[in-house]
Amino acid sequence: MQFAALTAAAASALAFFAFTPPALAIDDEDVACGMSRPITARLVADASQGGLKALGGRNDVLIGNLSYMREPTEEAEAASGAVLFFKRPDGWRAIVPQNWENEVGVFVAATGLVIVTQRQVGDPGQAFTVVATKDDFATSTCATLPFRYINDPSWNGEFYEVKSFNLDVRGRGSLIAGATVERDGQQRTIWSSYATRDAGRTFRAPRRHASEPKAPTGIYTPAAQTDAPALVAELTAFAAGK
């Protein structure tokens, strides 16, 4: 019995590492998932280069992007990719959901916000990061969803796109992803789903589908991104006074 238990534990460990990609460390000061960044005029100006947008259903949140190629390089290494700005009674806060990863999906509910990011520096990243928060990043959770069933039998630059995501009131739901690939001279879509039972804190290994799975239902909706010049002006003025 003891040997069987050890064998099961070893198999479980092997399965974990099989589905877990190696960490992509930028440097020793890499930003942790969901970390706050100091608001400065430079940070806001850099994020504004690609346009700051308001999230649909929220009049106190802006989302932008920080280029990893900007100068000085130290600042780019400290914070690149998607950035969120939250307006509060005492000022603004800046959050980098996952350093060096861009936003590929944002979903909002009355009880929280979920942002999905993907590394897009060089070759397309081979995983999603799902960052979930119920208190506008006073606390947050991060889960890595490694890609499978693509770039097989060899690397071909294939990657998944987020097609749908939702959670119900109990925190059960899934993320549906699709990848457009070429097989035997024909294009097709490979479908995968990632299920969660704890509000996105952890996900099961991806499951492959022969056709597009039914979109999950729940309390979240995709967040439209709209122009908000007045809100951007408020953030810019706040940063200028820092």
C-alpha positions as CSV (number, residue, x, y, z in Angstrom):
1,M,0.0,0.0,0.0
2,Q,2.8,2.4,0.9
3,F,4.6,1.6,-2.5
4,A,1.3,2.2,-4.3
5,A,0.8,5.6,-2.6
6,L,4.4,6.6,-3.5
7,T,3.8,5.5,-7.1
8,A,0.6,7.6,-7.3
9,A,2.4,10.6,-5.8
10,A,5.2,10.3,-8.3
11,A,2.7,10.0,-11.2
12,S,0.9,13.1,-9.9
13,A,4.1,15.0,-9.8
14,L,5.1,14.0,-13.3
15,A,1.6,15.0,-14.5
16,F,2.0,18.4,-12.8
17,F,5.3,19.1,-14.5
18,A,4.1,17.9,-17.8
19,F,1.4,20.5,-17.8
20,T,3.4,23.3,-16.2
21,P,5.7,25.4,-18.5
22,P,9.0,26.7,-17.2
23,A,9.0,30.1,-15.5
24,L,10.0,32.9,-17.9
25,A,12.2,35.1,-15.6
26,I,13.2,38.4,-17.1
27,D,15.6,39.4,-14.3
28,D,15.9,39.2,-10.6
29,E,13.5,42.1,-10.2
30,D,10.7,40.7,-12.4
31,V,7.3,42.1,-11.4
32,A,5.1,39.6,-9.5
33,C,1.6,38.9,-10.9
34,G,-0.9,41.6,-10.0
35,M,1.7,43.9,-8.6
36,S,1.2,47.6,-8.0
37,R,3.4,50.1,-9.8
38,P,4.1,53.7,-8.7
39,I,2.1,56.2,-10.7
40,T,4.4,58.7,-12.5
41,A,3.9,61.1,-15.4
42,R,6.3,58.9,-17.5
43,L,4.3,55.7,-16.7
44,V,1.0,57.3,-17.8
45,A,2.6,58.9,-20.9
46,D,4.1,55.5,-21.9
47,A,0.8,53.7,-21.3
48,S,-1.0,56.4,-23.4
49,Q,1.1,55.8,-26.5
50,G,-1.2,53.0,-27.7
51,G,-4.3,54.7,-26.2
52,L,-5.9,54.3,-22.8
53,K,-9.4,52.9,-22.8
54,A,-12.2,52.7,-20.2
55,L,-13.7,49.2,-19.5
56,G,-17.3,48.9,-20.3
57,G,-19.5,49.0,-17.2
58,R,-16.8,50.8,-15.2
59,N,-16.2,54.5,-15.0
60,D,-13.2,54.2,-12.8
61,V,-10.8,51.9,-14.7
62,L,-8.5,52.5,-17.6
63,I,-6.5,49.9,-19.5
64,G,-3.4,50.5,-21.6
65,N,-0.2,48.9,-22.8
66,L,3.4,49.5,-21.9
67,S,5.8,48.7,-24.7
68,Y,8.7,46.5,-23.8
69,M,10.9,48.4,-26.3
70,R,10.6,51.8,-24.6
71,E,13.4,53.7,-22.9
72,P,14.8,53.6,-20.3
73,T,15.2,49.8,-20.5
74,E,15.2,49.5,-16.7
75,E,11.6,50.8,-16.6
76,A,10.5,48.6,-19.5
77,E,11.9,45.5,-17.7
78,A,10.1,46.6,-14.5
79,A,6.7,47.0,-16.1
80,S,5.7,46.0,-19.6
81,G,2.6,44.7,-21.2
82,A,-1.0,45.3,-20.0
83,V,-1.5,48.0,-17.3
84,L,-4.6,48.9,-15.4
85,F,-5.3,52.2,-13.7
86,F,-7.9,52.3,-10.9
87,K,-9.4,55.6,-9.7
88,R,-9.9,55.8,-6.0
89,P,-11.1,58.6,-3.6
90,D,-7.5,59.2,-2.6
91,G,-5.9,59.0,-6.1
92,W,-5.1,56.4,-8.7
93,R,-3.4,53.0,-8.6
94,A,-1.5,51.3,-11.4
95,I,-1.5,47.5,-11.7
96,V,0.5,45.3,-14.0
97,P,-1.5,42.0,-14.2
98,Q,1.5,39.9,-15.5
99,N,4.7,41.5,-16.5
100,W,5.7,41.3,-20.2
101,E,2.2,39.9,-21.1
102,N,-0.5,41.7,-23.1
103,E,-4.2,41.6,-22.5
104,V,-6.1,39.1,-24.7
105,G,-9.4,39.2,-22.8
106,V,-11.1,41.2,-20.0
107,F,-14.3,40.1,-18.3
108,V,-16.3,42.0,-15.7
109,A,-19.0,41.1,-13.2
110,A,-20.6,43.0,-10.3
111,T,-18.4,41.0,-8.0
112,G,-15.0,41.1,-9.8
113,L,-12.8,41.4,-12.8
114,V,-10.8,38.8,-14.7
115,I,-8.0,39.7,-17.2
116,V,-6.4,37.1,-19.5
117,T,-2.9,37.9,-20.7
118,Q,-0.4,36.2,-23.1
119,R,3.3,36.8,-23.6
120,Q,3.8,38.5,-27.0
121,V,7.5,39.3,-27.0
122,G,9.1,37.5,-29.9
123,D,7.3,34.3,-30.7
124,P,3.7,34.0,-29.4
125,G,3.6,32.8,-25.8
126,Q,2.5,29.3,-25.3
127,A,0.3,29.9,-22.2
128,F,-2.4,32.2,-20.9
129,T,-2.3,33.9,-17.5
130,V,-5.7,34.3,-15.9
131,V,-5.6,37.0,-13.3
132,A,-8.7,37.3,-11.1
133,T,-9.6,39.9,-8.5
134,K,-12.7,40.6,-6.4
135,D,-11.4,43.8,-4.9
136,D,-9.7,45.7,-7.7
137,F,-6.3,44.2,-7.0
138,A,-6.2,44.7,-3.3
139,T,-5.8,40.9,-3.6
140,S,-5.7,38.8,-6.7
141,T,-5.0,35.2,-8.0
142,C,-3.0,34.1,-11.0
143,A,-3.2,30.8,-12.9
144,T,-1.1,29.7,-15.9
145,L,-2.9,27.8,-18.6
146,P,-0.3,26.0,-20.8
147,F,-1.2,25.4,-24.5
148,R,-1.5,21.8,-25.8
149,Y,-2.4,20.1,-29.1
150,I,-0.8,22.8,-31.3
151,N,2.7,23.2,-32.9
152,D,2.7,19.4,-33.3
153,P,4.8,17.6,-34.6
154,S,7.0,20.7,-34.8
155,W,7.0,24.4,-34.0
156,N,4.9,26.3,-36.5
157,G,4.2,29.6,-34.7
158,E,0.7,28.4,-33.6
159,F,-1.1,29.9,-30.6
160,Y,-4.6,29.9,-29.1
161,E,-7.0,32.9,-28.9
162,V,-9.5,33.4,-26.1
163,K,-13.0,32.7,-27.6
164,S,-15.1,32.8,-24.4
165,F,-14.9,32.7,-20.6
166,N,-17.3,32.7,-17.7
167,L,-17.9,31.7,-14.1
168,D,-21.1,31.0,-12.3
169,V,-21.9,32.3,-8.7
170,R,-20.2,29.2,-7.3
171,G,-17.0,30.0,-9.1
172,R,-17.3,27.1,-11.6
173,G,-16.7,27.8,-15.3
174,S,-14.2,27.6,-18.1
175,L,-12.2,29.3,-20.7
176,I,-12.6,28.3,-24.3
177,A,-9.7,28.7,-26.7
178,G,-9.3,28.2,-30.4
179,A,-6.2,28.0,-32.6
180,T,-6.2,28.4,-36.4
181,V,-3.7,25.9,-37.9
182,E,-2.8,24.4,-41.2
183,R,-2.9,20.6,-41.5
184,D,-2.4,18.8,-44.8
185,G,-2.7,22.0,-46.7
186,Q,-6.0,23.0,-45.2
187,Q,-6.8,25.4,-42.4
188,R,-8.8,24.2,-39.4
189,T,-9.4,25.3,-35.8
190,I,-8.2,23.3,-32.9
191,W,-10.5,23.8,-29.8
192,S,-9.5,23.5,-26.2
193,S,-11.2,24.2,-22.9
194,Y,-9.9,24.8,-19.4
195,A,-12.2,24.2,-16.5
196,T,-12.1,25.8,-13.1
197,R,-14.1,25.1,-9.9
198,D,-12.6,27.8,-7.7
199,A,-13.3,31.1,-9.5
200,G,-10.1,30.9,-11.6
201,R,-7.6,30.3,-8.9
202,T,-6.7,27.0,-10.5
203,F,-7.7,25.2,-13.8
204,R,-7.7,21.6,-14.9
205,A,-5.4,20.4,-17.7
206,P,-6.8,21.4,-21.1
207,R,-9.4,19.3,-22.8
208,R,-9.5,19.0,-26.6
209,H,-12.8,19.2,-28.5
210,A,-13.6,18.1,-32.1
211,S,-15.7,21.2,-32.6
212,E,-16.3,24.6,-30.9
213,P,-17.6,23.9,-27.4
214,K,-20.7,25.7,-26.1
215,A,-19.7,29.0,-24.5
216,P,-19.9,28.8,-20.7
217,T,-22.6,30.9,-19.0
218,G,-22.4,32.8,-15.7
219,I,-22.1,36.2,-14.2
220,Y,-19.2,37.7,-16.3
221,T,-19.4,39.6,-19.6
222,P,-16.7,40.6,-22.0
223,A,-15.6,44.2,-21.2
224,A,-15.9,46.6,-24.1
225,Q,-13.1,49.1,-24.3
226,T,-14.1,52.6,-25.1
227,D,-12.6,56.1,-25.4
228,A,-12.8,58.1,-22.2
229,P,-10.9,61.4,-22.7
230,A,-12.2,63.0,-19.5
231,L,-11.1,60.0,-17.4
232,V,-7.7,60.0,-19.1
233,A,-7.3,63.7,-18.4
234,E,-8.0,63.1,-14.7
235,L,-5.3,60.4,-14.6
236,T,-2.8,62.5,-16.5
237,A,-3.4,65.5,-14.2
238,F,-3.0,63.3,-11.1
239,A,0.3,61.8,-12.4
240,A,1.6,65.3,-13.3
241,G,1.2,66.3,-9.6
242,K,3.1,63.4,-8.2
